[in-house]
Amino acid sequence: MKERPILFSGPMVRAILDGRKSMTRRVIKPQPDKEHDGEPYWYIGGWRALAVSGDKQRTTQRRNPLQCPYGHPGDMLWVKEGLVRMDTGTGVYAPIAAYRVDETIVTVPHREIPGCAAISWMWGKNYLPSIHMPRKASRITLEITNVRVERLQEITEEDAIKEGIELKGWKIWRPPDEEIPYTRRDHFEALWDSINGKTHPWLSDPWVWVIEFKRQEADHD
């Protein structure tokens, strides 16, 4: 079993905490350079490789498979999220860190979080970006239960629910006279483009890792 970090936006962190999110999609890098009979091929180490699931049992069936960088079923992911420095109420910020999404106090003492002072506070900012969160401060640990490869637009309404999508927030644009109800899949499309639109927009239909997970108790030992 291996453990790796993974980044989530604030709304998605909240969805995990609320028990609404058990799946995430991440762009496969690099994208395949060729397809044959609908199957993608990647050029890896001088060999062409078929995309396969992250499931270790399946990877033995094809030579030189593309490995999921997030791990296999049974591996753990620890979530990186943004931190903020708490206001004492007097206009002075105390050396106490909290999670940005809900201002829950971080159990790890502020002085023991590497980078809090050096990276954020010294720049006059009162938050630490999620990318700089150390393992010691993470409160969410996820166990991977399944990994598969598919096109982004293959996502179903059921999958969009597992992605933690609610019928509010992001929306794709539609002409005002179109009486078509928005679906969670529509909202996922808008959310995807807000994060990945510059490099791998929804319309490009990139190949993605589909990672399913269940939450575990975070371990700070």
N, C-alpha and C positions, 0 to 999 in steps of 0.2 A: 504494500500500500504506500502510495506517495501522496504528498500534500503540496498544493500549488496555490498561488494567489490569483484572484479574479476581481475585476473591477465591475461595479454596478452603479448606475445613476441613483440619485436620491429617491425618486419615485419607485424604482425597482427594489431598492433596499427596504422601503416601507412595505412593498408588496410581499417580500419574503418574510418580514417580521409579522405581517398580518396573516400569513399562511396561504396567500393567494398565488404565489409564484413557485413553480416547481420545474421550470424549463427555461432554457436560454438558447439563443442562436448567435453564433459567432462566425464571422467570415473566414473561410479557409484561405490561408496565404501560403504559397501563391495559388491563384486560381488555375484550373487545368489548362494546358496548352492545346488540348485536342480532345475530341469526343468520338466514340465509335459505338454505333448501335445504341445511342443514348447513354452510354457509360462514360464517365469522365476519366481522363488519363492525366497524370502529373509526371513531370520529368524530375526524377530524384536520383542523385548520385550516379548519373549516367544510364539509368534504367527508367523505362516507363512503368508507372505503377497505377493499378486500379484503386479508386477510392474505396475504402472499406470502413466498417463500423469500428469504434474504439474498443469494442468487445474483444478481449484477448483471445477468446476461443475462435473467433472468426478470422483474426489476422493470420492465423496459421494456415488458412486455406489458400492464400494468394501470396506470391512471392513479392518481396519488397513493398509492403503496403505503406500507404501514407498514414502516419501515426497522429492521433489527436493530441495537440500540445496541452490540452486541459486534463488529460488523463483517461483512465479506463473505469468501468464500473468497479466500485469498491474503493477508488481513490478519493481523496478529500480536497475540497477547495475552501480556502479561507477568504472571506469577503473584505475587500478594501473599500472604505467609505470615508467621506469627508469629516473632519473634526473642526470644532469651533472652540474659541476661548471664551469662558463664561464671564458675563458682566456681573459685577457685585451689586449693581443697582445704584451705584454712586457715580457712574461714568468711568469707573476704573475697572479694567479687566484683571481678574485674578488668575494666578497660574494653575487654573483648573480646566481640563479639557472635557468636552462633551461631544457626542455624535451629532453631526450637523442636522440630520433628518428629523430628529425628535428631541434633541438637547438632553438626552439621557447622559448622566455623568459617566465618563470612562473610569472603570475601576482601577486601571493602571495609573499610578501617580504621574502627574504631568512631567515631572523631571525625569521620569524613566521612559518617556516616549521619545526616542531619538528623532531629531529633526524638527520637533515642534518649535523650539526657540530659534534654531539656526535657519530653518527654511521659511517659516511663515511670520513669526512674531517680529523678527528683525526688519522685515519689509513693511512694517506698519499695518499688516493685515491681521484680522482676528480669526482666520480659518486656515486649516491645513488641507490642501487638495488630497483627494482619495488616493492618488497615485503614490503619495509619500507615506501613507499609513503603514506602520510596522506591524509585523505579525502579533506582537505582544498586545497591541491595542484592539485587535479584531474581536468582535463579539459574535460573529456569524460563521459557522463552519457547515459546509454542505457535503454530503456524500453522493457521489455520482452513481446513479442507478442504471443509466443507459446512455449510449452515444450512437448516433447515426449520421449519415451524410445525405443531404437532399438539396434541391433548389429552394431558394428563399420563398418563392411564391407558391410552393407546395403546402405552406402552412394552412391548417384548417381552423375553423372557428373554435373547435375543441382545444387545439393547440394554443390559440390566442388566449383562451381562458387560463391555460396552464402557464402562459407567459406573464400572467398577472395583469392583463389588460382589462380595464373597466370602460364602460360606455360613457366616458367623459374625457376631457383633456384634449389630446391631439386628434385632429380630424384631417382627412384629405379634402381637397377642394372639389366641390361639385357645383354646377350651375344651380342658382336658386330655385328654378322651376322643376328640378328633378326630384320627384317624390320617392326617393330610394332610401330606406332606413340605413343608418350607419351600423356596421357590425364591428365586433371586436377585431376582426381581421383588418378592417379599414383603419381602425385606430392603431393597430400594430404597424401597418404600412407607414402611417404618418410619424409614429415614434421612431421607426427604423430610419427614415430619411432625415429626421432631426439629429440623429447620431452619426449615421453612416452615409448620408446623402452626397457628400463631396467625393467620396472614393468608390463606394459600392452602393449606388441608389437602388431603390426597389425595382425600378424599371429594367435595370441591368440583370436582374434575377440571378445573383451570384450563388455559387455553391456554398453551403454553410454547414458547420457542425451543429447538430441539434443535441444539446446536453440536458438530460433529465436528472433531477437530484432531489434529495430530501434533507431537511435541516437537521443538524446535530447540535448538541450543546457545545459552545465554544470552550476551548481548553487553553488557559493562559499559563499553564505550568511550564 
